[in-house]
Amino acid sequence: MKKYYITTAIPYVNAKPHIGHALEFIQGDVLARYHKMLGEDVLLLSGGDENALKNVQAAQAAGEEVQAFVDKNTQNFQDLAKKLNVSFDVFQKGSDQKHHFPASQKLWQLCQDNGDIYKKSYRGLYCVGCEAFYTPDELDENGECFEHPGKKLEEIEETNYFFKLSKYQKQIIELIESDQYQIVPQSRKNEMIQFLKSGLTDLSISRTNERAKNWGVPVPDDPTQRIYVWFDALNIYQSGVGFGWDEQKYQQWWPADIHVIGKGIIRFHAVYWPAFLLSAGLKLPKKLFVHDYITVEGQKMSKSTGNVLDPLPLIDKFGADALRYYLLAKVSPFADGDFAEEKFVEVYNADLANGLGNLVARVAKLGEKIHFETSLHQLSFYPEATQDLEQFKFNEALAFVWGKISAVDKRINEEKPWQVEDEQQLAHILTELISEILAIAYNLQPFLPQTAQKILDQFHGSVKSGQALFPRI
């Protein structure tokens, strides 16, 4: 059986999850469900980026012990996934000393054995938000990181370990240009090639115990240092599937078939990660899918502006599938998409209550009047929707399905089956309408799993009327 290994980015757990995390969890889940329906052996992984300095600072600000703090927040992310009907096969914690620590130390050792790690003194500007050093030309006009405007960088001087990133510049360019490591969309691929061709500098991959607050994975054979967060966090993609502790499992799943990430961390995944793997002599992931962000009422989410949107109240109020639909259908993966509750309610009423829900209710009511059996055999994906899904165009795949919903609605309005008196003719019309409904439900399974299953159950065997799928708001 063909395997398909999907990862989402590994979220920082210094705060509760927001709607951007929901977007990425859902995207990963859609891909997992789709590939399972293709008959593939699928593994979907996420985890907690728990060794970051920002987690330590957040725990201190909350007056909590660091391990207890990250355990609590990591559980919040797992709870969100469950509420969204996202089924992670693995949720790998960065603070897991049994599996993740030895895996990260093994990766370090392999890179060191290849002569790619050395120690030196360094002074630089550090963004705690990104957990990364920046040069002045990589910052905005205020000398701040583009991802975290308003936050001053720390000037850090210390002795730590460096990785020979510059050594792999040419090799990574060739891998990306040839699509051996494919970056989607093309614009992000071009962005990374341009960044690579501007030249790479070697990368700090450790912190002193003092600056790390004695938190994180210890550097092998140097008890005074901790492994830099990105070197260990990226390795969650491997440690979660057996690297360093279960070779058979690791060989079964690695390399990742796709990493699903947001645009703000593309450099770490497109440049640093393949460099570490090349140095260690390990296989590279096959594909990197980079999505854009969600803004809230036109503004980037920020704690300072107080507009960080918690998805849980939306799920409790409208249901998981309603939120899944909005984030998949109304947010382009390749452009920033906006969320406003007023717009969300409009979409809910128009597309879900009046569209899909109303259509299912109409056909079920008509089908209930004549007793015949329906079958779920020979259902398949619409080729057009499949093509969109293979290119991560979730919004376009759903637009195609909703075109089918509109077409069936139009047919009902034109043929007026409730006026047909001939029972045989009515049965023929309804059989075709129900076949269309079943095809729509089948194609919705990766996107709206609960709703799709309700429809399939409702039309499997004798047709049954049921409660409204999406009660109008």
N, C-alpha and C positions, 0 to 999 in steps of 0.2 A: 504494500500500500504506500502511495506517495505521501511524504510528510510535508507539512506546512507550518513553519514556526514564526509566530508573530509576536512582536513586543511593542508596548507603548513606551513612551518616555518614563523615566523613574522619577516621580514627583518628589520635590522637597517636602518634608513633613513639619515645617516650622509653623504652619497654620492649617486651618481647616481647608478642605478642597473647595474650589470655586467652579463656575460653569465651564471654564476652559478645560478643566480636568474632565468634566462630564463629556464634553465634545470628543476628546481624544479616546477616552474609554469606549464610547459608543462606536467610533470609527473602527477601533481595533476589534470590537465585538462583531460588527457587521462582516468584516473580512473573515473572522473565525467561523461564523455561522455559514457564510457563503461557501467557504472551502470544505466545511463538513458536509454540506449538501452535495458537493461535487464528489463525495466519497473519499476525501483525503483524511489522513491522520493529522489532526490539528492540535497545536499547543499555543495558548495565548498567555503571555507573561507580562506582569507589571511588578512593581515593588515599591519600597520606601527608600529614598535617598536620605539616609539617616545620619551620615557621618559628616555632614556639612557644618561649617562654623556657625552659619545662621541658625541652625537648630539648637546649638549650644547657647547662643545669645538669647534666642526666644525662650528657652527653658529657664535661663537665669532671670529674664524679665518677668516670667510667670511665677518665679519662686519655686520651681519644681526640679526634681532630680532628672538629669538628662534622659536616662533610659526610660523612665516612667513617662516622660513627656513625649518622646518619639513613639513609644508603644501606643499611647493614647491616640496620637494624631494619625499614625499609620492605620490604626483600626478605623478611623473616620473615612479614610480613602477606600478601605475594603467595604465598609458599610454603604458608601455611595455606589460602588460598583454593584452591590447586591440589589440596591433599590432600583438601579437602572436596568436590571436583568442582564448585567454583564458578567459572564462566567470566566473569571481568570483561572487557568489551570495551575498557575504558580504565582504567588505574590511573595517575592524574595526581599527580605529585610536586609538593609545594609549593615545593621548591627549584629547580624547572626554570626556568632563566633564559631559555630560548628561547621557551616558550609561556606559562608561568604568570606570570612577572614582568610582561611587557607587558600581559597581560590584566588583572591587578590594578591596574596603573597607569592603564589605560584606564578602568576602573570608577571609580577615584578622580577622574580628570579629569572624567568626566561628572557626578559628584556635585558637584564643585567648580564646574564651569561653571553648574550650577543654583543656585549660591549656598548650598549646604548644608554647606560645610566652612569652619571658622574656627579660629584659633589662640588659646589662652589658657593661663594658669597654673592648676594644679589640685593639690589635695591629696586623697587618697582611700585607701581600704583595698583592696588588690589580692590576689586569690587566684591564685597561680601555677597551681594545679591546673586552675581553670576558665579561666585567662587572661582575667579579668574584674574590673572594679571593683565593689564592693558598698557600699551604704549600711548603717549600723548596724541599721536595722529589717529588713534582708533576711538577717540572720545569726541563728544559734541563740543559746541563753542563754549560751553560752561565748564569744560573739562570733566564731564560726567559720562557715564556709560549710557549708550542709547537705550538699553533695556530697562535701566533703572534711573531715569532722570530725577533730579532732586536729591539724590544720595551722593554725598561726597565720597570719593575713593580714599582708601587708607594708603599712606606711604609706608611701605614695609621694607625693612632691611634685615636680612637674616641669611644664614647658611643653610641651604637645603639641596636636595638631589634634583638633577635635571635630566630630561630625556632628549636624545638627539633627534628632535623632530625634523630639523632641516635635512637630515640624511635621506628622508623618505619623500621629499618634495616631488621629485621627478616621477617616482614610481606611483604615487597617489594620483598625480595629474593623468598619467596613462590609464590607470584603472577607471577613473571617472570619465575621461573622454571616450574610452572604448565601451563604456557601460558594463564593464565587468562588475563594477560597483555602481549600480544605476541610481541616479538621483531624480526624483519626480517632484515637481514639474521641471521642465527644461530651464525655466528662468532661474531656479535655485541651483541647478547644475552649472549654469553659466556663471552665477555669482561665486560659487566655490572654485571654479577653475581660475577665475580672475583673482580671487584671494590667494590661491596657491601660487600663481605666477608672479604675484607681487613679492614673494619671498617669505620663507618661514624662519622663525627664530626658535631656538631650543626652548623647552617648556619645563617650568618648575613642577615637579610631581611629588613634592613632600612639604610638610610644614613642621616646625619645631613643636615639641610637646607643649611648650609654653603657649604658643599661639593657637594650637589645636585644643587647648584646655584638656590635654590627655585623653582626647576623644577621637575614635577612628581606628583604622587598621594599622598596627605597628609596622614600621619598615623592617624587613628581614635583616637581622644582624646589626640593627642600630636602634636601641631602645630609646634614643633621644628624639626620634622623628616619627611622624605619622604619614601614611600615604595620602597624597593630595586627592581631594574629593572626586574629581572627574576620573582619575585613573581607577579608583575603586568603584565609583557609581556605574560607569559604563560596563564594568565587568560583571554587574548583576545579570546582564543578558547571558553571560556564560555560567556564573555561579548558580543561577537558578535552574540550570539544566545539567548539573553534574560536574562542571569543570573543577578539577582539583579534589573531587570526592566521590564521583561515580562515573568512571570512564565510559562504561557501556551506555549509560543514559546520555552522556555528552556526545558520543559518536552518533547516537540515534537522531539527535535534534540539531546539533550545530552543523553548519552555520545558520543564522537566522535568515529566513526567506524575506522578511521585511521588518524594518524598524519604522514605527509610526511616531513622528515627533513634531513639535511646533517649530516655527521658523527661528525663534530666538536662540535655539541650541544647535543649530545646523553645523556650526564650525566644529563643535566637539565630536559630532557624529560623522561628519564628512572628511575630517582631517585628522584629528587626534586619535580617534578610535581605530581607523584602519592602520595608522602608523604603529600603534601599540601592538596590534595583531600581526602586522608584517614583521616587526622586530621579534616577536615571540614565536614566529613560525607557525601561526595558527590561521585557519581559514577565515576569509572575510565574509561579512553579511552580503546578501545578494542585492538588496534594494533598500533605498531610503525614501520614504514618502514624507514630504514636508508640508504641513498645513499651516494656514495663517491663523490669526487670532480672532477672538470675539471681543467686540467693544460693547459697552453698556450705555445705551441711549447716546451713542456717538462718541463716547469717551473711553480711552484705554482704562482697564481696571487697575485701580491703585488703592492701597491702604490709606494713603495720605488724602485722597479725595473721597474716601469712604464709599466707593461704589463697587466693591468686590461682591459679586453676586453668588449667593449660596443657592445651589440647585435643589436642595432637599425640600424647601417649602413648595417649590413649583411641582415637584414630583408628588408630594402629598396632596396638593390641591387639584392637579390636572391629570395625574397618572404618568408613569414612566414613558409609555409609548407616545404620548402627546409631546413630551420634551424631546424624545428621540427624533420624532418626525420634524419638529422645528429645526433642530440643530443639523439634521442631515439634509432636509429639503430646502431650507431657507438660508443656509450659510454655505457659501461656496468654499470648498477646501482650499482654493488657491487665491482667495482674497479675504481681507478682514470682513467679518460679518457682524451685524449689530443685533443686540437683543434689547427689546423693550417689552414690558409685560402687555402693554396695550396692543402692540403689533402681534404678540404671541396669541392673545385671545382672539384677534381677528382671524389669524391663520387657523386656529383651532376650530372656530365656528365654520369658516368657509370650506376648509379642505377636509376636516375630520368629521365634524358633526353633520354639516349639510352635504358634504361630498361622499366620502367612503361610508360613513355611518348610515346616512339616509338611503344610499343605494342598496346596501345589504338589507336594511329593514324592509324596503319596498319589495325586493325579490323574494325574501323569506316569507313575507305575508302572502304573496301570490302563489309561491311554491307549496305552501302549507295546504292550500285548498285542494290540490290534487296529489294523490299519494303515489309517488314513484321513488325509486332508489337512485341515489347518486354515487359515483365512484371517484376515488382520489387517484386512480391509476392514470398513467400517461401525462401527468402534470410536468411541466418543465419551465425553465427560465426563458423569458423573452430575450431573443438574441441581442436586441438593441440595449436592453437594460444590462445584460451581461457585459457587453462591450464597455458601457459607461463604468460599471463596477470594477472591471479589470483595470481601468485607468483612474480609479479612486474618485470618479465624478459622481459621488453619492446623490447630489442634488439633481443631476440630469437623469440618473436612473429612476429616481422617484418621480420626476416630471413626466417621464415616459409612462410609468404605471398610472399616474393620475390622468394622463391622456386617455388611457384605457377606461378608467372610471367614468370620465366625461362621455366617452363614446357609448358606453353601455346605458348611461342615463339618457342620452339623446335617443337611443334606439327604443327604450321603454316609452318615452314621451311620444315618439312617432308611431309605434305599433299599438300602443294602448291595450296591453294584454288583458287588463281588467274588463274591457268591453267585448273580448272574444268569447263567444258562446260555445263554439265547437270545441269539445273537450280534447280531441286529438290534436287540433291545431294549437290550442293553448299549451298542451304538453310539449309540443315541438318547440314553440317559442321559449317556454320556460327552461327546457333542457339546454338550449343554447345560452340563455342568460345565466343559468347556474354554472355552466361550463366556464363562462367568462369570469364569474365571481370567484370560482375555485382557482383559476389561473392567476387572478389578481392576488388572492390570498397566498398562493404558493410563492409568488414573486416578492411578497412583502415579508416573508419569514425572516430574512436576515435583518431587516430594518425595524419592523414592528412585531417582534416575536409573539407577544401576548395576544395582540389583536388578530394577527394572522391565524393563530391556533384557534381562537374563538370562532372565527369565520369557518375554518375547515371543519371544526366540530359541529357547527350549526348546519352545515350543508352536507355532512357525511351521513349516508343512509337517507332516511326520510328527512325532508327539510323541516326545520323548526324555527318559529319566530323566537326572538330572544329580547333581552333588555338592550337598550340603545348602547352601541359601542362607545359613542362619545356624546353624552348628554349635552345639549346646547347650553352655552353659558349666556 
